[in-house]
């Protein structure tokens, strides 16, 4: 049986590879502490669950849900953006419900790229960004992210021949896996660059709320560190930009698969055409839960941020105690750690041996792109005590 050539670059996936390694460790009797997947262990808020539960008994919610039936959710998303960023959004033409932001980043290239066109992607970056380009038969130009540049790409380094064939750029800050934050000045530079070169600017924005306000910072300041900028603040006319948000991180609704695209109306319409060929929308009850999340009390979001900050501090302190000096990230639920010798250029072998010998599962930096080699990503998806246990096991492994 013969398959399409576009499947070839999809055969390796960092999460699938670690899943196999974890299965081997479990089969060998290891107790696994899984820090490899950024799936929040925190529950969705009670008022969100209640909104979904009340929908179950309503038989009118049991059928297909078409676009016009999602207006209430689109209005809630538009209002959320306006309140958070001061950006006016038309819920009729500038918002599209999605099954998480990953659906958007994976499907949008089908609406933008012709075979052979380039997409400019962050390296390291989230795997679905590359996967969508491969499915569209496009080419990838990886923009290296280096610590000396604060893990921001340098647009001037993109070769002119590549730029001439490029149709889109994908950014994502706060960033997975490096946990870096981009200032609004960087986004303004990115918007101007994409306008100049006729590029669609895509911003994957799952970690908008997971930014940690440090001690001494004023929450009432005009630009608190606890709020990451939206790409639409740098492109309020939505001239070239589209942004993807998911309720998986801020609202702990990863399993419910709900997010949305927001931005340029032509891009929204193009993505809607692709989506219409692939699926209908989610169950209406899930959208009702998402409306409750976006419009209801935001105490749960603040609580989740505080929890992940506590975990970050505990994990970093434990790493420092064993002599692994890792920088303290300002955002996300991840620790991006530079590997010590002798693993400094073999992150996959490090993670494979680590889970085999200790049961601690992490994600190899190389799985996020060539420039991720030499690093490992830990997801803070357990309580501090278990995170400290994981570090104790790693200390023995490193010795």
Secondary structure, 3 states (H helix, E strand, C coil): CCCCHHHHHHCCCHHHHHHHHHHHHHHCCCCCEECCCCCCCCCCCHHHHHHHHHHHCCHHHCCCCCHHHHHHHHHHHHHHHHHHHCCCCCCCCCEEEECCHHHHHHHHHHHHCCCCCEEEEEECCCHHHHHHHHHCCCEEEEEECCHHHCCCCCHHHCCHHHHHCEEEEEECCCCCCCCCCCCHHHHHHHHHHHHHCCCEEEEECCCCCCECCCCCCCCCCCCCCCCCCCHHHHCCCCCCEEEEEEHHHHCCCHHHCCEEEEECHHHHHHHHHHHHHHCCCCCHHHHHHHHHHHHCCCHHHHHHHHHHHHHHHHHHHHHHHCCCCCCCCCECCEEEEECCCCCCCCHHHHHHHHHHHHCEECEEHHHHCHHHCCEEEEECCCCHHHHHHHHHHHHHHHC
